Structure formats: structure tokens, C-alpha cells
Amino acid sequence: MRKVFDTIPMQGTVVIGEGEMDEAPMLYIGEELGTGSGPLVDVAVDPLEGTNIVAQGTWNALTVIAIADRTKLLHAPDMYMKKIAVGPEAVGKVDISKSTKENLEAVAKAKGKAIEDVVAIVLDRERHQPLIQEIRDAGARIKLISDGDVAAAINTAFDYTGVDILFGTGGAPEGVLAAVALKCLGEKFKDSLFRRMRKNSNAAITWELQI
Ligand SMILES: O=P(O)(O)OC[C@H]1O[C@](O)(COP(=O)(O)O)[C@@H](O)[C@@H]1O
């Protein structure tokens, strides 16, 4: 990926890169990419989104690249982000500040389904137990996944996946990448960076935004 980037006529800077926490030797934040001439762009990469998925030989790992005009991508640090993503019918109908039940009802109404037929996709994490309970209490269905909330967010835009809404907290860089994909598909992704850095950092930020 690094080699190919340097054949592209652009003046790119990595804004989401390979592991802020992992001290990666290339595709790190701030690294310059491209031939050095051409448009000024921000580059976000996740060469392997879903490391465990690949290790376990299951599905929904991705290699992800997003490129936008300079300053147009959120420089999301490696922290958690609260996310909600929906497909086309429910764009503009969900609100991250509303309750899980209200959002499920909104998706059901937008898609003309009973709430019992709405499928919410959620990362299978201990921190999501209250969320999972709220989804069950609302009467909707749940698809729990071990990893890979970029693919999960994108799945909400395609009927054949059977997935209607993504809820939960996952990586903030992955949130930006999913938001770009959904934006390209004309969808909406809402999030708020969560008050907790991933892995072992003590840093804490609260940051509300809408992409
Ligand atoms: O595993 P955590 O800490 O709950 O973080 C969730 C994040 O990890 C992933 O499942 C996989 O990310 P990695 O490939 O970087 O491990 C993402 O899709 C998701 O946003």
C-alpha cells in the first residue's frame, strides 16, 4: 500500500494511520504520501481492519483507504467513538442523543417494518451489555459480531445484509472510515468520540460531531 501511494500524483498526508499506539514504521500519522505534485489531500488508512477476524479465518475484515481534500477528514485519535449508522431509508430519522428504543422505532417506521423485524448490529463487548438489553427490551433483533464495525456500518446501507442499524462504541479511526464510506453511499453516520482512549492510555476527550 505504501509503495503504490507514492505512484499517485497527490500531496497526501496521513491523518489516520497505522496504529498511533503501535509505533508503526510506515503509514503513520503525519507521513507524506504521493509523488509530491497534485492535489493536497488527507489520507486515512486501515490496512487491516479486523486483525482478529483474519487470524480466526472468519468474515468482514477489510483493507480501507479514504482520501479527501486537505482538512476534510477528522483526525480521530485512537480512542473510542460512540456510533450509530443507518441505511438510506432511515437517514435523518435517527439521533444519537435519543434512546435506543426511540432510534429503533424510527428505523422501523422509516423502513416500514415491525420493530421485531429490525436487526441491530453490535460489537460483542462487555461494555455493550446495557445496550444489548435495551435492544432486547425494545423487541428488536440483534446480530452480535466479534470485530469489524466498519463493515458492520456499511452493511446497514445494503438490504441483502439484513442489517438495519449499527449501535455501539468502537474505534474512532474506524468510525471516520465508516463515515466516509457511508457518505459516499449517500448515507448518514453519527457519532461522538467516547470519553475513553483505547488500550492503555489515560487521556480523555469529549468531542461531539456529526459527519
Ligand atoms: O476491540 P475493541 O477495543 O472493542 O475495539 C473495537 C474496534 O476493533 C475492531 O473490531 C477491529 O480493529 P483492529 O483490527 O484494529 O483490531 C474495530 O472494527 C472496532 O472499531
The ligand as an SDF file (V2000), in Angstrom:
LIG
                    3D

 20 20  0  0  0  0  0  0  0  0999 V2000
  -11.7280   -4.3830   20.2870 O   0  0  0  0  0  0  0  0  0  0  0  0
  -12.2020   -3.0750   20.8290 P   0  0  0  0  0  0  0  0  0  0  0  0
  -11.2040   -2.4190   21.7410 O   0  0  0  0  0  0  0  0  0  0  0  0
  -13.5550   -3.1930   21.4510 O   0  0  0  0  0  0  0  0  0  0  0  0
  -12.3370   -2.0530   19.6180 O   0  0  0  0  0  0  0  0  0  0  0  0
  -13.3060   -2.2010   18.6250 C   0  0  0  0  0  0  0  0  0  0  0  0
  -12.6450   -1.9770   17.2900 C   0  0  0  0  0  0  0  0  0  0  0  0
  -11.8360   -3.1190   16.9750 O   0  0  0  0  0  0  0  0  0  0  0  0
  -12.2310   -3.6470   15.7020 C   0  0  0  0  0  0  0  0  0  0  0  0
  -13.2180   -4.6540   15.9110 O   0  0  0  0  0  0  0  0  0  0  0  0
  -11.0580   -4.2480   14.9810 C   0  0  0  0  0  0  0  0  0  0  0  0
   -9.9950   -3.3410   14.9300 O   0  0  0  0  0  0  0  0  0  0  0  0
   -8.4690   -3.8660   14.8060 P   0  0  0  0  0  0  0  0  0  0  0  0
   -8.3570   -4.6270   13.5380 O   0  0  0  0  0  0  0  0  0  0  0  0
   -7.6570   -2.6060   14.8020 O   0  0  0  0  0  0  0  0  0  0  0  0
   -8.2080   -4.7230   15.9960 O   0  0  0  0  0  0  0  0  0  0  0  0
  -12.8810   -2.4680   15.0090 C   0  0  0  0  0  0  0  0  0  0  0  0
  -13.7400   -2.8210   13.9480 O   0  0  0  0  0  0  0  0  0  0  0  0
  -13.6140   -1.8120   16.1370 C   0  0  0  0  0  0  0  0  0  0  0  0
  -13.9150   -0.4470   15.8880 O   0  0  0  0  0  0  0  0  0  0  0  0
  1  2  2  0
  2  3  1  0
  2  4  1  0
  2  5  1  0
  5  6  1  0
  6  7  1  0
  7  8  1  0
  7 19  1  0
  8  9  1  0
  9 10  1  0
  9 11  1  0
  9 17  1  0
 11 12  1  0
 12 13  1  0
 13 14  2  0
 13 15  1  0
 13 16  1  0
 17 18  1  0
 17 19  1  0
 19 20  1  0
M  END
$$$$
